[in-house]
Amino acid sequence: MTQKEKVAANDNGAGKEEAEQHLRSIARAVGRHIAREHFRAWERRRQRAANDNRPVVSEEEGQSPEG
């Protein structure tokens, strides 16, 4: 038996380009999903910062008076 005869029957390279196209489209979809999630998280942080009207209290101002 030669080396070429030992190759698996399904490893003939016929669907390699098609598989690469599918993998690229999956990778693009995953990348878009990750980008959407990062953008949503960024929007939530930005909205919280814009709506954060709590007064800033320093350590000295936050202490209760000693009796």
Secondary structure, DSSP 8 states (H G I E B T S, - for coil): --TGGGS-TT-SSTTHHHHHHHHHHHHHHHHHHHHHHHHHHHHHHHHHHHH-------TTTTS----
